[in-house]
Amino acid sequence: MSEYRKPASEAGALRLHLNENTSGCSPRVLEVIRAFAAEDAAFYPDYDATYAAAARYFGVGVDSLLLTNGLDEGILAATAAAFRARDGGLPEALGVTPTFDMYEICAGGLGGHWLNVPLGRDFTLDNRAMLEAVTPRTRIVFITTPHNPSGVAVPAEQIVALARALDPVLLFVDEAYAEFRGGSVLDVAMLAALANVVVGRTFAKAFGLAGLRAGALVASPRTLVPMRRIVLPYTLNAVTAAALPVAIDDVAYRERYIEEASRSREMLANACARLALRTWSSEANFMLVDVGQRAHEIASGLAARGVLVRDKSSEPGLHGCLRMTTGRVADTERLIGALEEVLCDARG
Ligand SMILES: *Cc1c(COP(=O)(O)O)cnc(C)c1O
């Protein structure tokens, strides 16, 4: 794949196909947006308060933080920085399959090559297989924890071991869903000791700010230097810059959603067990469900009932699988109801 294709989405349908926070953003963020003044739109944004709030949230100094226009931009900037770093031949990016599609899209878009290693049984990461796939041209390696689309998390020790073995190749640890497992797997001391690691975070998922576009790279200050040169100085727009400190401050809003996501996972896992559908233990706000041979039909059946899920069944390693957002409990109840109906129809 070389270009991102936005999945189809019927207006008015329940969006459980992009892992968005369907409860919307914090009401306090909306207040900030409504209070926006003419000058706020006219002047270039000041990021001091935004950086201070985000650095406090991640528990790092501002020099260990680079805010980006969504984590997607962080992936692009890290790839661009890694591709510049050394010369000789077509640069390569390495990841796993199945995986989040932006790594390949960014590597290809920047004129590099994308290589991937299949994940092991039950979506486990195999360090040895990854290391064996590294070539002299490999500049950046992507892992995702919790993994998208399975939700399976990678243990911290395994990430540290992989980083050490890869050094000086850059290891990008995409933690877009870190909030749902209680925070980053890598503490500040680990990050300081691993100069070839960059952690990707986003405010799109747990914070419900996908539409405002705010992401972050967290790494030791030296590691971020080449990426800072690539990310444009005013990449966050003024609305997002003003909204972020308020969003970060609204802990209660976020905790409620994270708690609902946890209950939703349990509800969906139990429903799937009842329906004899296989699931994997997820630590994110979504779950992968193996619905079998008729995955396309089941996804269409859900869509016909106004519930959108992500059909992953034609991707390698995901035969029969649909990815479903498990966020708000009310949405999960609706999803389970629709799934029961569709399966009842499909099984005749
Ligand atoms: C959603 C997602 C992102 C992108 O986040 P944005 O901040 O919306 O760009 C990155 N990585 C993974 C694994 C994701 O699921």
The ligand as an SDF file (V2000), in Angstrom:
LIG
                    3D

 15 15  0  0  0  0  0  0  0  0999 V2000
   -4.5780    6.4180   15.4450 C   0  0  0  0  0  0  0  0  0  0  0  0
   -3.1560    6.0030   15.3960 C   0  0  0  0  0  0  0  0  0  0  0  0
   -2.1420    6.9240   15.1020 C   0  0  0  0  0  0  0  0  0  0  0  0
   -2.4100    8.2890   14.5590 C   0  0  0  0  0  0  0  0  0  0  0  0
   -2.7610    9.2100   15.4600 O   0  0  0  0  0  0  0  0  0  0  0  0
   -3.0860   10.7200   14.9840 P   0  0  0  0  0  0  0  0  0  0  0  0
   -2.6440   11.4980   16.1650 O   0  0  0  0  0  0  0  0  0  0  0  0
   -4.5520   10.7750   14.7400 O   0  0  0  0  0  0  0  0  0  0  0  0
   -2.2810   11.0380   13.7590 O   0  0  0  0  0  0  0  0  0  0  0  0
   -0.8270    6.4930   15.1340 C   0  0  0  0  0  0  0  0  0  0  0  0
   -0.5230    5.2270   15.4470 N   0  0  0  0  0  0  0  0  0  0  0  0
   -1.4610    4.3020   15.7110 C   0  0  0  0  0  0  0  0  0  0  0  0
   -1.0640    2.9100   16.0290 C   0  0  0  0  0  0  0  0  0  0  0  0
   -2.8140    4.6600   15.6730 C   0  0  0  0  0  0  0  0  0  0  0  0
   -3.7380    3.7220   15.8610 O   0  0  0  0  0  0  0  0  0  0  0  0
  1  2  1  0
  2  3  1  0
  2 14  2  0
  3  4  1  0
  3 10  2  0
  4  5  1  0
  5  6  1  0
  6  7  2  0
  6  8  1  0
  6  9  1  0
 10 11  1  0
 11 12  2  0
 12 13  1  0
 12 14  1  0
 14 15  1  0
M  END
$$$$
